[in-house]
Amino acid sequence: MGRKKTKHDYPLSNSKAWIIALLTILLAIALMALGSQLENGSICHSIANAVSSTLLAVGIVSFLYEFFLRATVGKEMLNLVGIKESISKNQITWAGRESEVTWEKIFNKGSKIYILLPEPSWLHQHWHGLKTKAEERSITITLLLPNPEGPKISQIAEFLSTSSDDLAAQINEASTMVEKSWTTAKAHKKLEAGSSLKIAHFEDFPSYGLIASDQSIVATIFSPTQKAPLDKGFSIAFHGSAKDYPVNWFITELIALSEIPATFENEIPHE
């Protein structure tokens, strides 16, 4: 017994191709009818017959392709490039180097943003752009960094091929930079009312980075051999309904982590 067909087997865009193919066939028939009214052997009669025959052939072939072959060809192409159906089911939209992530697109419309980082170098590159979003619209930002005085700081430092003192100093420096940047923008009344920032230090040992902007998630995987990678890491982007896996799983994890006590917390009041 065959698998029940779903809407993914016959995407809505195919209907447009069917309509175009059908219209092409109808146009060919109309030209044939017009040609039959012209003088036999005349130039116009020959042109009408040639064009109508070509259109009819194209229309029939297009219609047959859309109806019978498109799904098969699509599946064959997916198999050829090694793409599995599970990719779309698991809401994966992109994968590549962390340095190639288009953060502007990720943060463009998000209202709830979570940032979980094993080390803070990302903030020096992207915090200013993210803060600018809080000047344009009301957003909630939760920044989660390792506790610089926590029991796992030495393990995280070893994983990142640095010393625990250096990593702790980097975390403190980045936290202070973000806090001062926020308070300065607030003092100059640049931040949108309702925007908020929370900085918290967690005790666990993450070997990955996780950044969420509403229903868009970017997970960055670092070296599993506990050696500093040549690039910052390999990133996988997800986007989908917050009710579906894995986006709902990521968000649930981040919300749970965000409940830990804040080292800094501020919300811009409504006037």
Secondary structure, DSSP 8 states (H G I E B T S, - for coil): ------TTTS-HHHHHHHHHHHHHHHHHHHHHHHHHTS-TTSHHHHHHHHHHHHHHHHHHHHHHIIIIIHHHHHHHHHHHTT--HHHHHTTEEEEEEGGG--HHHHHSS-SEEEEE-SSTHHHHHHHHHHHHHHHHS--EEEEEEE-TTSTTHHHHHHHTTS-HHHHHHHHHHHHHHHHHHHHHHHHTT-S-TT-EEEEEEE-S--SEEEEEETTEEEEEE--TTSS--SSS-EEEEEE--TTSTTHHHHHHHHHHHTTS-EEEEEE----
